[in-house]
Amino acid sequence: MRRLFIAAILFLLVGAFIFFWNNQKDDQISEDVLSVSFALNEGRNTTLKELVSEKNQPLVVNFWATWCAPCLEELPMFESVHNRIGHEVTFLGINVSDSPTKANEMIADAGISYQMGRDPEGNFLVGLGIVGLPATVFIDSEGTIVDVHMGQISDADLDKKISWVHK
């Protein structure tokens, strides 16, 4: 009985440690990643924080690459949702690791009209703790990261998570 009690206490302590460590990690992500400078395909440099404040709108950031089949499957869905609600929510695609020429060819072939940027070294992925593509980040209009979705996202999940940042 005493061993069970000690195991329960240890379990609670480990759980509390993980909970508080994750909260601190999220706070660190919000501060650092939102201020990382990157290049938009249109030629200017910006940050995620600047993009949110420019329009005072939530921001949906999709990380993708031309070699990632699930990423390419998502592109038309993001374009469709952008066409539907892009006046209320800003959409941004960030290409990871491709040459600008290869990425731009894919953007043109897919008919993407929302903003695109580049992260050739994967600085965002490292800062967000993302280990694979695709990944989508949801930032509210106050500049707070609300969710980081790793892996391919469904249309229903995209709508649900956009509703979290667009109140």
N, C-alpha and C positions, 0 to 999 in steps of 0.2 A: 504494500500500500504506500509505503514511504517513497519507493522508487517511482511509482506512478505520479505522486505529487511532485517530486523533483523534476520528472520529465515534463509535466504540464507547465511548471514554472519556467523551465528552460525554453519550451516551445513558445510561451508568451513573450519572453525576453527577446528571442530571435525574431519573432514576428514584429515586435515593436521596433527593433533595430532596423529591419528591412523597410518598414513603413516610413520611419523618419529619414532614413538614408535616401529612399526614392523621392520623398518630398524635397529634400535638399538638392538632389540631382535635377529635378524639374525646375527649381528656382534658378539654378546655375545655367541650365539650357536657355531659359527665357532671356536672361541677361546677355549672355555671350553670343548666341547664334543669331539673334535678331539684329545684331550690330555688325555682322560679317559683311564686308563689301564684296560685291560680285558684279559681273558685267551682264547687262541685258543685251539681247541680240540687236536691239536698235542702236547700240553703241555707247550708251551712258552707263556709268557705275552707280549702284544704289545699294541699299540694305533692305531687309525685310521690314524693319521698323519704319523706314522712309516710305515704303510702298503702302503700308497700313495708314500712315498719317496723311499721305497725299490725298487719298479719297475718303478717309475716315470710314473705311469699310473693312469687313472681315476679309481675310486673305486665305485662299486655299492654294497650297504649294505642292505640286506633284513632281517628284524626282524620278527621272526616267533615263533610259539609254537605248540606242538603236539595236543593241545586241540582246536586249531583254524582251522576250516575246510577250509576257504579261503586261509590260509597260506599253507596248505597241497596241495591245488589245484595249487598253484603257484610254488612249488618246482620243478616239472618236466620242467616247462617253463624256470626257471632260469638255470637249468642244461643244457637245449638245447642251450640257448643263450651263456652260458659259453663255451660250446663245440665249438660253432661257432666262437666266438670272444674273448675267454679268453686269448689269447696271446696279445691282445691290451687293454683290460679292465679287472681289477681285480674284482672278485666277492667274496663276503663274506656273509655268513649267520650267524646271531646272534640269538641263541635260548634264549628266555626269559621265565624264571620261571619254566622250566622243570628240572627234575633230569638229570644229565649227561647220565645215563644209558638209560632212556626213549628217550632222544634226539638222542643219538647215534644209538639206534635201528631204529628210524624213518629215520635217515640219510642213514643207510645201506639199509633199505627196499626200499627207494626212489632212491637209486643208485647215490647219490650226490657225486661229485668229487671235487667241489670247496671248499675253506677253510670255516671252521665253527668255531664259537666261542660261548661263553656263557655270558649272562648278567642276572644272577639269581635274582638280586634285581631290575632290570629295570632302572638302572642308565642312560642308553642312552635314554630311552623313556622319562624320566623326563627332561633330559637336552635338548632334541629336541622338547619338548612340544607335544609329541605323546600321544594320549589318547586311542588308541586301536590298535589291530593287524589285518592284517599284515600292515607293513609300510616299505617303501623303501627309502633310502637316496642315492643321487647321488652327488659324490664329484669329482671335476675335478683334473687333474694331478698336479695342484699347491696347492691342499689342501683346496679348497674353496667349501663349501656346495652350490650346485647349485639348488637342489630341494629336498623337503621332500614330498613324496607321501604317503598319509594315505589311507588305505584300499587296497583291492585287485587291482592289476594292470593288465591291459590287455597286450597282446603281442605287439600290436601296440604302446601303450603308453610307454612300456618298451623300445622298439626300438627308439622311438622319444626322450625320455629323455636321453638315452645313447648317442644319437647324440649330445645333448647339452653339455655333458662333454667330448666327444671324438671328437675333431675337427681335 
